[in-house]
Amino acid sequence: MTKRELSRNPAKLTAIKPGESVLVPDAKGGLMVTRRKKTRLPAGQMFAELERLCAGCPPIDTLAFLQEGEE
């Protein structure tokens, strides 16, 4: 597979498994395409990550927000 084939038909890389890499050769040495491994987080870590992301955000009254949209 060449870099040109890859740019014309990117679906060729759908067969790469998580954690696998493919070297696509070109004139400058090549392009390394890697598919990352998916990590599954337990529920506790998911909630901790959400709390970390929302740490600086003000609290939102979702019920009031939904009722405003109905009016």
C-alpha positions as CSV (number, residue, x, y, z in Angstrom):
1,M,0.0,0.0,0.0
2,T,1.4,3.4,-0.9
3,K,0.6,6.8,0.7
4,R,-1.3,7.8,-2.4
5,E,-3.5,4.7,-2.2
6,L,-4.1,5.4,1.5
7,S,-5.2,9.0,0.7
8,R,-7.6,7.8,-2.0
9,N,-9.0,4.9,0.0
10,P,-8.5,5.3,3.7
11,A,-10.9,2.4,4.4
12,K,-7.9,0.0,3.7
13,L,-6.7,0.7,7.2
14,T,-9.9,-0.6,8.9
15,A,-8.4,-4.0,9.1
16,I,-5.7,-2.8,11.6
17,K,-6.4,-4.2,15.1
18,P,-6.1,-2.1,18.3
19,G,-2.4,-1.8,19.2
20,E,-1.2,-2.6,15.7
21,S,1.0,-0.4,13.5
22,V,1.5,-0.3,9.7
23,L,4.3,1.4,7.8
24,V,3.2,3.1,4.6
25,P,6.3,3.7,2.5
26,D,6.9,7.0,0.6
27,A,9.9,9.0,-0.8
28,K,10.6,10.6,2.6
29,G,10.9,7.4,4.5
30,G,7.4,6.4,5.3
31,L,4.3,7.1,7.4
32,M,3.6,5.1,10.5
33,V,-0.1,4.5,11.1
34,T,-1.0,3.2,14.5
35,R,-4.4,2.3,16.0
36,R,-4.4,2.9,19.7
37,K,-5.6,0.3,22.1
38,K,-9.0,1.1,23.7
39,T,-8.8,1.1,27.5
40,R,-12.0,0.3,29.4
41,L,-12.4,2.2,32.6
42,P,-14.4,0.8,35.5
43,A,-17.4,2.9,36.6
44,G,-15.6,4.5,39.5
45,Q,-12.8,5.8,37.3
46,M,-15.3,7.0,34.7
47,F,-17.1,9.1,37.4
48,A,-13.8,10.3,38.7
49,E,-12.8,11.5,35.2
50,L,-16.1,13.3,34.7
51,E,-15.7,15.0,38.1
52,R,-12.2,16.1,37.1
53,L,-13.4,17.5,33.8
54,C,-16.3,19.4,35.4
55,A,-14.3,20.7,38.3
56,G,-14.2,24.3,37.1
57,C,-17.7,24.5,35.7
58,P,-20.6,26.1,37.6
59,P,-23.5,23.9,38.7
60,I,-26.4,23.9,36.3
61,D,-30.1,23.5,37.2
62,T,-31.1,21.2,34.4
63,L,-34.8,21.1,35.3
64,A,-35.0,24.9,35.1
65,F,-33.1,24.8,31.8
66,L,-35.5,22.2,30.3
67,Q,-38.6,24.2,31.6
68,E,-37.2,27.4,29.9
69,G,-37.2,25.5,26.6
70,E,-40.8,24.6,26.9
71,E,-42.0,28.2,27.2
